[in-house]
Amino acid sequence: MIIQVSGIRIALEEGEKMLSSRVAELLSLPREAILSLKVLRKSLDARRARPPFFVYVVEAVLPDTTRIRDTVGGEINIRVVEERG
């Protein structure tokens, strides 16, 4: 199954190496359940008087048998892009 996750926030000092762990955490899955991860969009949010952070939209490939939560909350959006099989 291929899903798209948008609205993932990563602090500047964390870097992209945290991205797969953050996606797994948001989906309540072990990190190993994410077969591949591709960054579709990356933007910098430097508004207001808070520390800047990157906002990502990613495409994740998961095993077909994986069940994902319907809602995560906040500004995170998840949608199934393609069902394999």
TANOR-V771302 format. One record per run of one state. SS is the DSSP state (alpha for helix, beta for strand, coil for the rest). FROM is the first residue (numbers start at 1). TO is the last residue. Records with the same first field share a line. If there is no record, write none. Layout:
SS=FROM-TO ; FROM-TO
This chain:
coil=1-1 ; 12-15 ; 28-30 ; 46-52 ; 63-76 ; 83-85
beta=2-11 ; 34-45 ; 53-62 ; 77-82
alpha=16-27 ; 31-33
